[in-house]
């Protein structure tokens, strides 16, 4: 008779920061690894310890114990400490596709520096799992993923009942939207099912009777997995003794202290032919809906906004600029990796999800600031270098040229600003600073009529935003700093149709008679609370909502841009509306409208909504929080005292833009509430599409029959869309990661702010800073389209571009090897959404990565650097069987343009 084999893997799930600040957990990590290194020496039967799949634990340990690095390395080489493959244990949905990739690449590189990695995609506690995980794991040379959430195990004797997210076994096939399939391993009894094993025989008998039965209820083979550890658990030093006791008690089982490589090898050799196949994203769709933890997407929204800006600065601005500006030998790989590692330190699930104590999130702001400043330095240095390579001799010698760069993978239009230095006075002993300033002030007052021209001499519309004399300084790379005062002129311009990774050179100059005059608008675009262009007509209704007409199709949308405020008696993990079910809408309160601009660039209108909302929840909420009452059982209501909430929204419609842009600002002085913006579409759609990780995912507007939560929150990256056969609406955003579809009127609800006062989970942890008191602003966009796939895809691409501003650099009159207007590459595939353009890690070439926005195969038409393209994986290893010019359904593709 063959014995069943019980693989016991010692580990500790190490939340780097959570219910304690980072340094508190950090000191405990040092103790854990100290104890491990000592245990390895004294217990030869102790097989190994799994270091939670994240390399950052080694960085953190060595920051305190650098002298033990040789011991640490020796333990890894001997297989005693099992490391990798990731740098951190991230949240899948709240970080970008590129951040997910860099997490794998950096983690692998650091693991291989020690010798090897555990080849297991490790997601023990992510709050849902992204649908492209199978393809992403395959592109990182990983064949298996282990995870704790998203699938309901039903047990060997149960039928799945047709459920899409249930599996008989803890082992299953997981198939991505492109068809890639990997082995999925569910921690059906959690990643602590073998924790704290007794050494006393009587206690061990009770323990193992239950634990073995639990594991066998879901295991598809006779190889049973027991995870010996849990959150921040110290190593069980007597685990090998406990295993000996278990072997004496259960002669029909073989208990071994083991590791993931050995367990996976045994498991794969014995898998049955019939396993369930789970498809796409795993977000606990077929549960009661209360503990999907999707509302972490709206907890501490300021973190999500900072993260999105930081990510786009690195992956969509600084890296492309450096690729375009520098030869391969000068590309600052080391500085980019430093910036990415700083950013990734904010991406563990308890960090970026905003579900930790206040001290944790205060420290995150410092990391964002540090990574952002590195990114700004790298972007500015590259932009300066690129501008110096561009020929500006086609302009007059006294003109003030500047370069506008599109660092995205899709044609980009929109408004941007540039500050131009008209004249300057360097600080000098020959003239006092005051006298210099007086000269410049006089010159500013006598400025000539200004003209903006392109490289062909054609006039370009612009708006003067500011003219002033300002103090500045230069920091030359070869000498001491140079302080000066300068006349600065800030102008706003429209940029139209700038191609992917392209640039345009313009110049400000004194007006000349030979310049072609600007053709202004044929009529004013704003009149009586109504504004329009060739694509949209927008009317501010008497209740403050917008009525928006798609002028191309004639379709009219009512009740757009309505603000909703509701009470929230939940926590950082879960929204729960207060028991009064009281929703306050901006349409029930006074509204003001003010014209800001109406000129050749477009129209800007300010909408002011004056709400009055309760100051907080009532006193019952604190009582229930302190008593650790589950949110589903709470009865708190909103306070009766109200306070004004003024919501100011600046709306911008470019002269020739399909996209209506919004910036909403308010000073939040209220607690325990949620603010959303609602766009009522009344479209007959049963599903919505959303920007996810390397995927445009389709989700049902109605939850499963098992769903009990009154809300159905979802994650998004750059956009959410509703459409039918004739019309559609795409709402873009900048760091607003939560939305919900309200099916009754096809309403898209985007969360702008959620204010709560406790962390939640396993105890009472007050978090007053999660109330997000103070000034707050957010940016989002709206684009209408017809029923064609082409227009819908354009709206997706433009929503993604909404997160990336133009890069603008003033320069001087000089010769250069690059044309005044040009593009670094040519990309002619609408369906290809670019996520990265950078120098290759290990060659002189460049890599372009993106994915198919659709589920249809298309031709990938791209050329760059006059070099052939080769398909590679995330590790930049060649994929000889993958065509570089084809893009399969939902395929992720990385192209390497390597110089011969």
N, C-alpha and C positions, 0 to 999 in steps of 0.2 A: 504493500500500500504506500502510495506516494504521500509524503507529508505536505501539508500546507505550510507555506513559508511566510513568516512575518518579518518584514523589513522595517526596522526601527531606525529612523533618521533623526539625529539630534540637531536642533536648530533653535534660533530665537528670532521671531519676527520683530525686526528692529525699526519701529517708527522713529525716524531721526529726531523728530520733535512732534509733540502732540499735547497731552494733558500736562506735560511739564515743558519748560523752555528747553531749547536745544542743549545748552550746556549741562543741564541736569541729566538729561538722557545720555549725553556725551560721557560724563564721568562714570555712569553705570556701564557704558560700552567698554570703557578702558578696563574696568574690573572684570567684565565678562571675558575679554580676550586675554587678559593676564591669567585668569583661571584656566582658560583653555590651553594656553601654551604650557602651563605647569601640568595640567592633566595629561596632555600628550606624552609627557616624559614619564609619568608614573603609572599609567594604565595602558599596557600594551594591547588590551582587548578592546579599547575604545577605538572604533574604526575611524570616525571622522566627525566633523561638525560642519553643517551647511550654513554659510554666512549670509543667508537670506537673499541671495541672488543680486546683491548690490555692492559694488566695489567701493563706494564712498565710505563704507565702514572702516576700510583699511586706511584711507586718508585721515579719517577722524582719529583713529587709534594712534597712528604714527605722529600726528600733531602733538601728542602728549608723550608718547613712548618711542621716539625715533631710534633709541639705542637698541630696541628689540626687533628692528627690521630684519636682521639676518636670521633670527629665530623664526620670525613670521614667514619669511621666504622659504626657509627649510621645511616648515610645517606644510606649506602649500605644495612644495615639490614632492614631499612624502605622501601627499594625498590626505593628510590629516585635516586640513582646513580647505573646504571646497568653496570656490569663489566664482563670481560672475553669474550670468553674462552681462548684466546691466550695470550702469553707473549708479542709478537710484531706482527705487520702486515708485514709479510715477503714477499719476492719474492719467488714464488713457485719453479721456475726452477733453480735458481742460488744457492740455498742452497741444502744440501744433504737430502736424505730421513730421516736420523736420526735427522738432525737439525729441519726438519719439525715436527717430532714426539716430540722432546724435547720442542719445542715451545708450543705444545699443552699440554704436561704433566706439564711443569712448570707453564704455564698460569692457568691451572685448579687447581693445588695445591695452588697457591697464591689466586685465586678467592675463593676457598672453605675455606681458612683461614679467609676470611671475612664473609662467610656465603653461597654464592651461585654464580653460573655463568649463563650468558645468553647462553642457549643451541642453538647456531647458529654458524655454520662455516662462519666466516665473512671475505670476500675477496673483499672489495669494489673497490680497485684500483690496484690489482695485474696485472702485464703486461702479461695476459694470465693465464689460470688455468690448473693445472696438471690433467692428465687423471685419476689418481687413487684417486682423491678427494672423490668420493662417498665411496669407501672402507675405506679410511683413516678416514673420518668423522664417519662412522659406528663403526670403531674400537676405536674411542674416545667418543662413546656414544652420537653422534650428528646426528640428523635426517634430517637437512636442511642446505643448504649452500646458502649464498647471495653473489652475485658477480656483477661486473660492466662491464666486458669485455668478448669477445669471442663468443657471440651469437648475431645474428641479429634478432630483433623483427620485425615481419611482420604485426601485427595487426589483429584484429578479422575477418575482411572481406577479408583478403588476404590469398592466398595459399602459402605454403612454396616452391612450385615448385620443390620438391624433394631435396632441399638443406639439407645437413647434419648438418649444424650449424645455423639453423634459427628456430624460434619458433613463433607461432601466439601470444602467451601470454607472459607476463613477468613471469609467473609461468610455470614450466615444470618439467618433470622427467629427472634426470641426471644419466646415467648409466655408470659405470666403466667397464674396460676390463674384470673383473672377474664376472660381472653380478650384482654386488651390485647396488641398485637404491635408490637415495634419492630425496627429493624435492629440486629443484633449483629455486632460486629467483633472477631474473635479474633486476638490477636497469635500466630499459629500458629508463627512462628519467634522468638517473644519480642519484647519491646519494645526490643531492641538489635540487630535484624537488619541495620541499616545503620550500625553503629557503627564509628568510626575508619576512614574510607574512605581508601585510599592515593592519593597524588598521583603516585607513580612509575608509569609506564605498565605496566611488566612486573608489578609487584605488583598494580596495579589490575585487570589482565586475570585473574589468578588469583582475586582477591577477587570480582569481579563474575560470573565464570562460575559460581561456587558460589552466590552470593547471589541471582542472578536465577533460577537453577534452583530454589532453595529456595522463593522467593516464588511462582513460577509453578506449583509443585506444588499449591498450595492456593487461589490467587486465582481468583475467578469472572469477573473482567473483565481487560481489558488495562491497567487502572490498578493499578500495584503500589505498595505502601506500604513505605518503608524508614525505620525509626526510628533516627536518627543520635544515639545516646546510650545511657546505661545508668545504673545506680545511682551517684549523686554524680559523674557524669562531667563534667569541664570541657568547655566548648564547643569543638568542633573549629574553630579559627579559620581554617583553610585549606579548609573544606568546599566553598566555591564553586570553588576551584581544582581540587579533586578531581572536582567535577561536570563541569567543562570537559573534564578528561581522559577521563571516562567517555563523554561525548558524542562525543569523537573516536574512541574505541575501538569504539563500538557504534552504527553508523548506523541500525540498525533500532529503536532505542529513543530516547526523549526523556527525559533526566534533568533534573529541575527541583528547585530548592530551594523548598520550599513550606510549607503549613500545613494544619491539619485542615479548616477551612471549604472551601478549594479542593479538597482531596482528596475530601471527602465529597460535594461537588456533582458532581464528575466520576464518582465511584463510583455514586451513585444514578441518574445518567443512563444508566448502561450495565449495570445489574444484569440478569442473566438472569431469565427467568420462573420457573425452577425452582431454588429454594434449599431447603436443609434447614430444618426448623422444630424448634427446641429448646424444651422446655417446663419451666417451673418453676426450682427452684434448681439451680445448677451447682456441684457439690462434688466433681468427679472421681469420680463414683459408679462408673464403668466402667473403672477403672484397677486396678493391683495393690494399691491401698489404703495404700501406705506413705507417700506424700507428699501426702496431702490436707491435712495440717497442722491437722487438727481438734483434735489434742491441745493446741493453744495455748489451747483453752477451759479447760484445767485447769492451765496453767502460771501460777505465782504467783497462786493463787486469791484471795489477799488483795486484789489489784488489782481483780478482778471484783466482789468484795463491796463494796469502796469505791465502785466505779463505779455499781453498781446502786443503792446507797443515795443517792448523789449525784444520779443521774438521777431517782429517784422523788421526792426532795426538791424538785427543780425542776419536773418535769412533772406530778406527781401531788399535791403538797402546796402549795408556795409559789405557783405560778401560779393554781391554782383558788382558793386563799384570797384572793389579791389581786384576782381577778376578782369574787369574791363581796363583798369588803369595800369596794372603791373605785369611784367613778365613773371613767369612761374617762379623763378628763383627769388623774387622779392615779395612774393605773397606771404602775409604774416600769419602763417598757420598757427604758430604758438600763441599769439595774442588772441586769435579767434577761439582757440580751444579754451584758453583761460576765461574768456567772456562766456562761452557756452557752459563751462562747468559752474561758474557762478550762478548763471540762470537756472541750470538744472538742479542746483541745491534748493531752489524754491518749488520744484515740481513733484516731490513726494506727495502721495494722496492726501495726507493730513495737513499738508502745507498749502498747496495751490487750491485745495478744496475749501480753504477758509474755515476749517472745523477744528481748530485748536485754541489754546488759551491765548490771550491777548499778547503776551510776551513773544510768542512764536511769530506772530504776524507783524509785530513791530520790527523784528530782525529781518524779516523778508523784505521789507521796504528798503533797508540798507543794501541788501544783496541786489535787488532790482536796480538801485541807483548805481552801484558799482559796475554791474554788467553793462548798464546803459551808457555810462560814461566811457567805458572801453569801446563800446560800439560806436559812439559818437566820434571819438578820436579816430578810429579806423576809417569810418565813413568819410569824415572831413579830409583826412590825409589823402585818401584815394580820390576823392572828388577834386581836390586841388591838383593832383597829378594828372587826372584825366583831362581837366580843363586846359592844362598847359600843353597837352598833346593835340588839342583841337585848333585848327587854323582859323584865326580871326582877322586876317589881313584883308578880307573882303569888305570890312567896315571902314569908315573913316578913322583916321589916326586919333582923332580927339573924341571918338565915341566911347561909350562905356559898355563893353560886351559882357554878356553872361550866358551860361550854359544851363539848359533845363534837361534833366535826364529822367527817363522812365526806367526804373529798376525792376519792373515786373515783367512777367511772361506773357502779357497781353497788351494790345494797343490801349493807350490811356488818354483820356481827355479830362479836363477839369480846370479849376482855378488854383493858382498858387501865388505866392508873394516872394519878392526878392528885394533885398536891401542893397543899394548900389552906392558905392563911395564916389561922390562927385569931385571932391577935392579934399586935401588933407594938409595938416601942419604937424610935422614931427616935433616933439619936445626938443627945445634947443636953448643953449645959454645965450644965444644972440637975441632972443625975444622972449618976453614973459609969456606964460601960459595964458594970462588974461588978454594980452595984446593979440596973441594968435587967435584966440576965440573971437575977439572983436572983429578981426579981419574976415573970419569965416562967416560970422553972423551977417556982416555987410554983404558978402558975396552971395549968401543964401537969399537975402532980400532981393538981389538983382538977378536971380536965375533967369535964363532965357526960357522961351516957350519950349517945352520938351516934346520929343517925338520918339516913339519906339518903332524900330524897324527889324525885319528879319534879314537873313543872309542875302536875299535877292533885292533888298531895298524897299520892299513893300511895307507900308505902315501897318502896325498891329495895335488894336485897341488896348488901352490900359487905364488904370485908375490910380491916382496918387493917394496913398494911404497915410504917409507921414513924411515930413521934411524937417530935419533937425540937425544941430551940431552936437556930436556925441564924442565921448572919450573912448578910446580903444587901445589895444596894444597888439603887436606881432611878436611871435616867438620863433625867430629864425633858427634853423637847425645848425647853423655854423657860427652864431655870434649872440651877443646879449640881447635881451628883449628891447623892443622899440615901442615907446609910448607915443601916442599922437591924438589929435582931435581931427574930426572929419565932418564934412557935410555929407549927410546920409539921406538918400531918397528911397523910401520904401514904396513899391508899386505892386499892384495886383494885376495879373494877366490871366487870360484864358489860353489854355494849351489844348489843341484839338488834334486827335489822331496820331499822337506820338507812338511809334511802333515799340514793340517789346525790346527792351534793352537798347533803346534808341535815344538820341539826343538832338536837341535843336538849339542853335545859337541865335540870340537876339542882342540888340544893343540900344541903349538909351542915349540920346544925343539932342543937341539943340535942333529945333525944327528947321528943315531946309525946303526950299520951294520945289526942288526936284522930286520930293517924296510923294508917292501916291496918297491922296487923302483917304481917311477912314470913312467907310460907309456905315453910318449909324443905323439903328433900328428904324423901321418904317413907321412905327407907332410906339407909344409907351406901353410897356408890358403890364403895368400895375394900374388898376382902376377899381375903386370901390370894393376893397377886400377881395379882389380877384387878380390873379397873375397867370401868365401863360408863356409858352414858347411853341415851336412847331410840333412838339410831341405831347405836351401836357397842358391842361387847364386846371388851375387850382382855385377853388372858391372857399373862403372862410365863412362857414355858415353862422347863423345868429347864435347858435349854442356853442360856438368855438371849435366845432369839429371841422374837418376838411371834406369837401366834395371834390373828387379828382376825376377828370375825364381823360381817357386815353384818346387823344385826337386822331390817332391813326385808325382805331377801330370804332370809335364812338361810344365805347362802353364807359359807364359812369359808376363810380364807387362813392358810397355815402358813409358817414360816420368813421372817417379815417382820422388818426391822430387824436384819440380820446384817451385821457389819462385816468387810470383807475387806482384808488387807494383802498386797501383792506387791512384789517387787523391781522397780526401774526402772533400766535401763542406757541409757535414751534421753537426750533433751535437751529444751530448752524447746519445741521444735516437735513432737516425736514421742515417744510412750510406747513403750518396748520392754521387755517383761518379761525379767528376767534368765534365763540359760540353764538354771537349775535348775527353772524353772517352779513355784516353790514359792509356794503361796497359803496364807495363814494366816487362819482364820476365827474370829470371836469366839465361836462356838458350841463351840469346842474348848478354851475357857479359862474360869476361874471368873467368876461373875456375882453381883452384889449388887443388891437392890431395896430402895428406901426410899420411904415415903410422905411427901410434902411437904405437901400440902393435900388435904382432902376436906371441902368445905363447899358452901354454896349457889351458889358461882360455878362449881364443877366440881372436877376431880381433877387433881393434879399428882403425878407419880411420877418418882423418879430411878432410872435404871438405870446400873450401873457395870460395865463390862467390863474385865477385867484380862488384857491380852494380853502376850506376850513375843515381840519381833520382832528380827531382826538389826539391828545398829547401822548398817550401811552395806552397800554392795557390797564385793566383795573387791578386792584391789589390781590385778587385771587390768583393771578398768574404767578407772582413771586411765591405764594404759599405752595402752589402746585410744583413749581420748579424745585424748591427746597425739599419737598417731600418726594422728589424723583417720580412724580406721576407721569406715566407714559403719555405722550402727546395725544394719542387716540382717545384718552380718557379725560382730557382736560375740559374745563367748563368756563374758563375765563372769558370775559368780554372786554370791550373797549371802554375807556374812561369817558365820562360825560363832558369833561372840559375839553374845549377845542382851541386850536391856534391856527393862524393863517399859514398856508403853504403856497407860496408864489412860484409857479412853474413858468419859466421863460424859455421859449423855443425859437431859435434863429433858423429860418428856412431859407435855403439857397437853391435857386433854379437857374442853371447856366443857360446862356442864350441858345445853345444848340445841344443841350443835354437831355437824355432820357431819364436821368437820375435826379430825384429830388432829395436834397441832403438836409439833415436836421442836426442841430446841437441844442440839447435841452439842459437847462441849469436850474438848480434850486438850492436853498439852504435848509438842510434837513435838521430840524430841532425836535422831531417827534420820535418816539420809540415804539417798538413792537408793531411794525406795520410793513407793508409791501407796496411799492409803486410800480405799475406797469403802463406801457403804452399799447393801445389797442388799434388794430387796423381791420375793420370789418370788410370782408370781401364779398360775402354772399355768393361765392362760387360753389358749384355743385361738385365738390371734390371729396373723396373719401380718404385720400392719403395726402401727405405732404412730403416734400423733399427738403433735405437739410444738408448743409456742408458739415461733413464729419471728417474723420482721419483717413486721408487718401481715398475718400469716397463721397459721392452724392447719394446719401442713403434715403430710401423711401420708407416712411413710417405710417402706420394707420392713424387716422384722426380719432378713432374710438378705441379705448383700451379693451383688453380681453374681458371675458365674462367674469373672471375671478377678481377683477379690479374693484376695490372698495374705496380707495382714496378719492375724494371728490375732485382732485386735480390730477393732471397727467403731464407733469413737467418733462421736458426733453432737453438734450444738449445740442448746441450748435457751435460751429466755428465762425464762419464769415456770413452765413445767410440762412434763411428759411424761405420756402416758396410754397404757394398754393396755386394750382392752375387746373383749368378744365380744357376742353378741346378748342375753345375760342379765345380765352383770356387767362391772364395770370398776374400774380403779384409777387415780387421778390423783395424781402426786407433784409438789408445788409446791416452790419453792426461792427463796432470797434470795442471788443472786450465785454460784450453782453452775451453771455454764454447760455442763458436759459430762455426758452420759449415754451408756449403751450398753444395748441390749436383748440379753440372753443367751437365745437362742431355746429352749434345751433345756427350761427350766422357766418360760418367759415371765417372766424375772427382769428387773426394772428396776434397773440399777446406776447410781448417781449418784456422781460423783467428789467427794470432800470435800477431798482434798489430794494434790498430786503434788510430790515432792521430787527435784530433779535438780541437777547440778553444772556444767553447761555450756550455752552458748547453742545451739551446733550450727551448721548450715548450712555455710559455705564454709571454715571453719578451726577452730582450737581457741581458744575464748574462755571461760575459767573464770568461773562465776557462782555463787560459794558462797552468796549470799543467795537464790538460787532454791531452795535446800534448805528454805527456809521453817521454820527452827528457831524454837522458842518456843511461847508459848501461842497456841492457835487455837480458834475456835469457829465454828459454822455453823448455819444455821436452814433447816428444810424442813418440809413438811407432807404428810399423806396424807388422801385422801378417797375413800371407796368409793361407787359408784353402781350403779344397776340398768341394764338395757339400753336405757332410753329416751334419746332425744336430749336431752330437757329436763334430766334429772338430770346428764347428762354435761356439757352446756354450763354448768350452774350450777357444777359442780366446776371447770371452766376459769376461770370468772369469779372464783370464790373463791380459786383459786390465784394469780390475778393480784392480787387484793386482799391476799393474804398479804404482799406486798412493801410495802404502804402502811399504816403505823400510823394510828390515829385521831389527830386534832389536838385537844388539850384545853386550855382556857383558863379559869382562875379569873377571876371578875369580881366586881362589887359589885351592890348593889341600885339599880336605875336604870330609868327609862322608856326605851323605844326603839321604833323604827318597825317592827321585825321581831318576829314571834311567837316565843315561847320554843321551840317545836318547829315546824320547817318545812323546806322544801327550795328551793334556788335555781332548779332546773329539774326537769322531770318526764321521765324516760326509761323507756319501757315496751317495749323491744325486747331480749329476752334475748340474741339473736344478736349484738348490737352491742357490741364491745369498745372502750371509750374509751381513747385514748392521750393526749389533750390537751384541756384546757378553759382558755382564756385570753382575754385581750382581743385584739381584732383589731389587726394591726400598723398599719393605715392608715385606721381608721375608729373610730367610737365604739361599735361593737358588740362582741360576743363570738364566739369560734369554738369549736366542738366538733368534735373529729376522732376517728375510730375506724374500725373495719373489721368486716366480716362474718366471724364465726368459722366459718361453714359455707360449703358450695358450693351452697347453695340460695338463691333470691331470697326476700326477706322485706320486710314493710312496716316502715319506720322511723318509730316513733312517739315523737317528742320535742318538747317545748315549753319555751321559755325566755324570760323577760323580757317576755312579752306582745308579742313581735315576731315577724314571719314569718322563716322560715329560707330561705336561698339557698345552693345548692351552689356551692362555690368550689374552686379548685385549691390546691396548696401555697403558691402565691404570693398567695393570697387574691384571685385574679381570678375573676369570675363564669363559671360553666359553664352557659350558658342552656339547653343540651339535656339537662341532667342533673336528674332529679327529686329534690327534697329529701326526699321521703317514701318513696322506694324504695331498697332496698339489694340490689344484685345479688350473685351468687355471688362470694365473696372480694373484694368491692368495698371500697376505701378511700374514705371520704367525709369531707369537711370541710364543716360547715355554718356559715354566717355569720348570726348574729342581729344585724342592723343596726338601730339605732334610726332612725326616720324623722326 
